Amino acid sequence: MILQNWWFTTLMGTQNPITKPLMKNIKADVVIVGAGVAGLSAANYFMNLNYKVVVIEKNICGGSSSGKSAGFLTPDSELELSQLVRRFGKGGANDLWSVPTKGIELIKSNIESYQIDCDFQVQDSLFLGIGNSGWEDIKEEMKSRELLEFKQTLYDKNELKSILGSDGFSGAVRYKDTYGINALLYCQGMKNVLIKNGIEIYEATEALSTSDHCVKTHLGSICAEQIIFCADKLETKLTHYAENIYHAQTFLSISEPLNDLMIKAIFPKESFQCWDSTLVYSYFRITGDNRILLGGGDMLTTYSKNDVNSARVINAVINKFKRNFPQLRDLKFIQYWPGRIDSTRDLLPTILKDESSPWIHYVLGCVGLPWASFCGNFVARHAFDSNIQNDHHYYKYFKADRNFFIPLWLEKILGKQLVFSINNGWAKYYQVDKK
Ligand SMILES: Cc1cc2nc3c(=O)[nH]c(=O)nc-3n(C[C@H](O)[C@H](O)[C@H](O)COP(=O)(O)OP(=O)(O)OC[C@H]3O[C@@H](n4cnc5c(N)ncnc54)[C@H](O)[C@@H]3O)c2cc1C
């Protein structure tokens, strides 16, 4: 098994040449920094609106988290529906669930209307319980979905065997309108659409600093009326809001292709995108070329400061997967790659306008492609004339100075790594924000 991002492997042979870097000083109406799903979604909003829009991306479009991701498109992210209900009550949970739901609609509609070739898979979600506590989690999720009048199906351990070839799970909740994509090809596809429609995109171009209305890069600059940051792993020299973000580490792997019999042995009827109820959960789905995409992590490396590049963690995830599916014990996994997901202390994104320079907007810590898709679009809609939008209230959920279990002053003493892990755990399992 080699250390290589499979999605980058799939880029070989596609028509996605890297764009030229910015090497001059230019003016624009809007500059967007960062071209993951969020930045591209922001740029997409401006397409055909008669603004001059420039996107700069220090890697290639989708080259960071988006293009490393497993490509599950589901409203579930680090926060399950039952956790949102506990935190925000029925109304708040409904409101927040609509964020990733709209994000999925935006991505799906782009894939369909621009015919983006990105291995789009229609796959119901299966949230799998492990052990008795996992079964309780599944029932809790089921109850929350019923409370919000969503549609789903509950499977107990025995019923689950009709749709999943494993004895390892204590039950599952299944629901529709979820999909799988190759998110790197999606981002590269969106790049081509945007360029064709007049948006300037400069890859391998890093924003180094901002001053007033201008963003400086290595050999150029862009001065614009509005500046939108949709960048990850920002350094504090660019903005002090970078303090609000930490990055959790997870790992992915891809198998050699399976034949039909092997697939039927896992998914006898149809394939699903699956994840389990454990704290550091594993997740898997089948790609369009019949490979298993399997991801997960462990407690020690999720919040570690240092990047872990060895196959140790993903090997443990693969072994666990094979214990649940012994029929696949001889299946080889050929590539693996680590990735870091930006998140805030309570796992909701931070969206704001800079307090001293309100023409600078930030989309930070989006956990999940659907969240990123909505948040990029949201900020773009609110950039010029916020008054015509009817969803200002999301700024309140996503403001930077919301309350966290361990306050910021204590973080300075205890350290970001420890405090983020505790605040994340608190937000997931105990926090209540109904007010
Ligand atoms: C291994 C892994 C698996 C995941 N699986 C899933 C999944 O299955 N489903 C799901 O919904 N989510 C998944 N996620 C999370 C998801 O990938 C992210 O939440 C999402 O991609 C965030 O999108 P974004 O646009 O905000 O950030 P990014 O995709 O990180 O985009 C930010 C961009 O900004 C650029 N940038 C940063 N600094 C600068 C600068 N100074 N100048 C110019 N450009 C800059 C970066 O290069 C990057 O391209 C996964 C993440 C990882 C790492």
The ligand as an SDF file (V2000), in Angstrom:
LIG
                    3D

 53 58  0  0  0  0  0  0  0  0999 V2000
   -9.4200   12.6490    4.7380 C   0  0  0  0  0  0  0  0  0  0  0  0
  -10.6590   13.4790    4.7480 C   0  0  0  0  0  0  0  0  0  0  0  0
  -11.8900   12.8840    4.5040 C   0  0  0  0  0  0  0  0  0  0  0  0
  -13.0490   13.6580    4.4840 C   0  0  0  0  0  0  0  0  0  0  0  0
  -14.2220   13.0810    4.0990 N   0  0  0  0  0  0  0  0  0  0  0  0
  -15.3280   13.8440    3.9630 C   0  0  0  0  0  0  0  0  0  0  0  0
  -16.5260   13.2840    3.4370 C   0  0  0  0  0  0  0  0  0  0  0  0
  -16.5900   12.1230    3.0590 O   0  0  0  0  0  0  0  0  0  0  0  0
  -17.6140   14.0930    3.3290 N   0  0  0  0  0  0  0  0  0  0  0  0
  -17.5710   15.4040    3.7110 C   0  0  0  0  0  0  0  0  0  0  0  0
  -18.5930   16.0840    3.5920 O   0  0  0  0  0  0  0  0  0  0  0  0
  -16.4550   15.9670    4.1840 N   0  0  0  0  0  0  0  0  0  0  0  0
  -15.3270   15.2210    4.2990 C   0  0  0  0  0  0  0  0  0  0  0  0
  -14.1770   15.7890    4.7500 N   0  0  0  0  0  0  0  0  0  0  0  0
  -14.1980   17.2020    5.1730 C   0  0  0  0  0  0  0  0  0  0  0  0
  -14.2050   18.1110    3.9530 C   0  0  0  0  0  0  0  0  0  0  0  0
  -13.1780   17.7260    3.0810 O   0  0  0  0  0  0  0  0  0  0  0  0
  -13.9980   19.5700    4.3630 C   0  0  0  0  0  0  0  0  0  0  0  0
  -14.8640   19.8850    5.4140 O   0  0  0  0  0  0  0  0  0  0  0  0
  -14.2740   20.5040    3.1840 C   0  0  0  0  0  0  0  0  0  0  0  0
  -13.5510   20.0670    2.0690 O   0  0  0  0  0  0  0  0  0  0  0  0
  -13.9210   21.9260    3.5160 C   0  0  0  0  0  0  0  0  0  0  0  0
  -13.9780   22.6680    2.3160 O   0  0  0  0  0  0  0  0  0  0  0  0
  -13.3260   24.0990    2.2340 P   0  0  0  0  0  0  0  0  0  0  0  0
  -13.5300   24.6190    0.8820 O   0  0  0  0  0  0  0  0  0  0  0  0
  -13.8000   24.8940    3.3860 O   0  0  0  0  0  0  0  0  0  0  0  0
  -11.7810   23.8340    2.5340 O   0  0  0  0  0  0  0  0  0  0  0  0
  -10.6150   23.2900    1.5830 P   0  0  0  0  0  0  0  0  0  0  0  0
  -11.0750   22.2540    0.6520 O   0  0  0  0  0  0  0  0  0  0  0  0
   -9.4900   22.9490    2.4990 O   0  0  0  0  0  0  0  0  0  0  0  0
  -10.2550   24.5560    0.7130 O   0  0  0  0  0  0  0  0  0  0  0  0
   -9.4870   25.6290    1.1950 C   0  0  0  0  0  0  0  0  0  0  0  0
   -8.5070   26.0290    0.1020 C   0  0  0  0  0  0  0  0  0  0  0  0
   -7.7980   27.1910    0.4940 O   0  0  0  0  0  0  0  0  0  0  0  0
   -6.4970   27.0950   -0.0360 C   0  0  0  0  0  0  0  0  0  0  0  0
   -5.6480   28.0290    0.7090 N   0  0  0  0  0  0  0  0  0  0  0  0
   -5.2960   27.9740    2.0170 C   0  0  0  0  0  0  0  0  0  0  0  0
   -4.5430   29.0460    2.3420 N   0  0  0  0  0  0  0  0  0  0  0  0
   -4.4200   29.7970    1.2210 C   0  0  0  0  0  0  0  0  0  0  0  0
   -3.7490   31.0050    0.9300 C   0  0  0  0  0  0  0  0  0  0  0  0
   -3.0670   31.6710    1.8660 N   0  0  0  0  0  0  0  0  0  0  0  0
   -3.8160   31.4830   -0.3470 N   0  0  0  0  0  0  0  0  0  0  0  0
   -4.5100   30.8230   -1.3130 C   0  0  0  0  0  0  0  0  0  0  0  0
   -5.1680   29.6550   -1.0660 N   0  0  0  0  0  0  0  0  0  0  0  0
   -5.1300   29.1490    0.1810 C   0  0  0  0  0  0  0  0  0  0  0  0
   -6.1250   25.6290    0.1710 C   0  0  0  0  0  0  0  0  0  0  0  0
   -5.0700   25.2240   -0.6600 O   0  0  0  0  0  0  0  0  0  0  0  0
   -7.4590   24.9460   -0.1410 C   0  0  0  0  0  0  0  0  0  0  0  0
   -7.5500   24.4930   -1.4640 O   0  0  0  0  0  0  0  0  0  0  0  0
  -12.9870   15.0510    4.7560 C   0  0  0  0  0  0  0  0  0  0  0  0
  -11.7540   15.6510    5.0000 C   0  0  0  0  0  0  0  0  0  0  0  0
  -10.6000   14.8920    4.9900 C   0  0  0  0  0  0  0  0  0  0  0  0
   -9.2850   15.5710    5.2070 C   0  0  0  0  0  0  0  0  0  0  0  0
  1  2  1  0
  2  3  1  0
  2 52  2  0
  3  4  2  0
  4  5  1  0
  4 50  1  0
  5  6  2  0
  6  7  1  0
  6 13  1  0
  7  8  2  0
  7  9  1  0
  9 10  1  0
 10 11  2  0
 10 12  1  0
 12 13  2  0
 13 14  1  0
 14 15  1  0
 14 50  1  0
 15 16  1  0
 16 17  1  0
 16 18  1  0
 18 19  1  0
 18 20  1  0
 20 21  1  0
 20 22  1  0
 22 23  1  0
 23 24  1  0
 24 25  2  0
 24 26  1  0
 24 27  1  0
 27 28  1  0
 28 29  2  0
 28 30  1  0
 28 31  1  0
 31 32  1  0
 32 33  1  0
 33 34  1  0
 33 48  1  0
 34 35  1  0
 35 36  1  0
 35 46  1  0
 36 37  1  0
 36 45  1  0
 37 38  2  0
 38 39  1  0
 39 40  1  0
 39 45  2  0
 40 41  1  0
 40 42  2  0
 42 43  1  0
 43 44  2  0
 44 45  1  0
 46 47  1  0
 46 48  1  0
 48 49  1  0
 50 51  2  0
 51 52  1  0
 52 53  1  0
M  END
$$$$
